[in-house]
Amino acid sequence: MSFSLSESENKSFITALGTECSETAGLLEFRTPCKQADDNDMFKFSILQSDSPTERVSLPMDVITSNISHDMMVSPLAERSEADSVRTLNQHTIDINLREDKPANFAFVRINPIANTQEVRDLVHDMLLDYINPFDDGGGRIIAEYDISSDLIREGRLVEKQYKLLARHATEVSGSAAEISEREFNIVFAEELQVVKDEKRIYNAREALSGLACNPARLDQAWREAEKDSSKGKIHRFGPDCYCGNLLLNGKNVYVMNGHFMALREQFVKAGSFTRAYVIQWTVETLSWKDFLTKAIGAVDPSKALPDSLRRTIFERYRILGMDAQPSLRNNCICASASPLEGLAERIHWCYKTVHRDEYGRILLGKGIPEAKILDWCDNVIVTPPPEEGSYKLGDECRIFDMVQGLNSKECAEKLTRVYDYELFGPLGGFKQKGICSGRECCIVS
């Protein structure tokens, strides 16, 4: 499908974005100024026509030209994929999602830079539609599709937000203050942690780059060697996203916290790289969230993913798809939201959305859950689930993302509501006795 811009429309783009725009390969391309933007910062975006789930067309002018924020450092499509613009594009989107009985599933999907070729983009676009809109009836849609530049990812610290715990131990907590069990360290590595600290042989990943005069690739190589060959080191997991590696680097026997993180970050922030992002919607009747993860996306290890899943298909056809290396567990090609809550968190981080302007965020707010609590959950915090939730017992704790993984939107919202009620009211089944308080909020019932 082709389209053209009138002279007045082109002037509108210039007014809104400060530059010219043109059509290339069915996508509308333009340059938009942002803080310290590199001259090569090019956003490409396309959206779906309201009467066709398969054709990509230009974004309506009234959406583009209204209330564009350059301070957000994000693709204008991401900035404008809010309730009003979505309604302009697809009148059914909001209606379906806000139905109390069967709200739609919304997920965030991204192609990592190592796999962001034109061939992979075309494959992902088509396969996503095959899974979420198999009957070509508009029940599933790609609401937004766009590239996020490495400069925006770096300046917005999007990788650090996405992998918050991993990044914290790799870049924020100094190696000398590593939050690990001293007793466990002594047993695992047969060396006293305090002695290692005194000798200044333990680093976080960022400290290791400067302190050991190496780059992210060299640090990652040493980490991989330690994983595969015990004679070259040892990796041990101390907690969620908290790993310590005993490595041989530049002739030194050292310890590094989350040494693999800097190479992970590097692929996203490397100059000239882009991450392709999709915001998608589908109905529960078409595809459950569990089937979306297993059948459509595939297992995290692409070699073990189901046939015809995206990860397995890219894994097997990576050369034909223009990739330099085969995807792996460590270097995956595609990532997707594991739950509606995780999807909300990713749209907040990557699309700069706010809770009250996100479709699923509004559902949670409508359940009486405060915005502050929702934002807290978006950081995958530890919560105390109600003891009646599955196999959890009184006093158990878990990560909130683990608790709701694979649930559809309605079930996820209901479970999150029970978690919040339990935090407020404790084990009393949702009702407080006069004078009893959880200690978190003042909520005495008279």
Salt bridges, closest charged atoms under 4 A:
GLU7 OE2 - LYS11 NZ 3.53
GLU29 OE2 - LYS44 NZ 3.62
GLU82 OE1 - LYS353 NZ 3.98
ASP84 OD1 - ARG87 NH1 3.41
GLU100 OE2 - LYS367 NZ 3.01
ASP101 OD2 - ARG99 NH2 3.25
GLU145 OE2 - ARG56 NH1 3.39
GLU145 OE1 - HIS125 ND1 2.91
GLU145 OE2 - ARG276 NH1 2.70
ASP147 OD1 - ARG276 NE 2.80
ASP151 OD1 - ARG154 NH1 2.73
GLU160 OE2 - ARG265 NE 2.79
GLU179 OE1 - ARG168 NH1 2.62
GLU184 OE2 - HIS236 NE2 2.71
GLU191 OE2 - ARG201 NH2 2.16
GLU199 OE1 - ARG201 NE 2.73
ASP220 OD2 - ARG224 NE 2.78
ASP220 OD1 - ARG330 NH2 2.60
GLU227 OE1 - ARG330 NH1 3.00
GLU285 OE2 - LYS102 NZ 3.16
ASP291 OD2 - LYS295 NZ 3.84
GLU316 OE2 - ARG312 NE 2.84
ASP358 OD1 - ARG347 NE 2.53
ASP358 OD1 - LYS353 NZ 3.97
GLU359 OE1 - LYS353 NZ 3.35
ASP379 OD2 - LYS164 NZ 2.96
GLU389 OE1 - LYS415 NZ 3.44
GLU389 OE2 - ARG418 NE 2.32
GLU423 OE1 - LYS373 NZ 2.88
GLU423 OE1 - ARG440 NH1 3.38
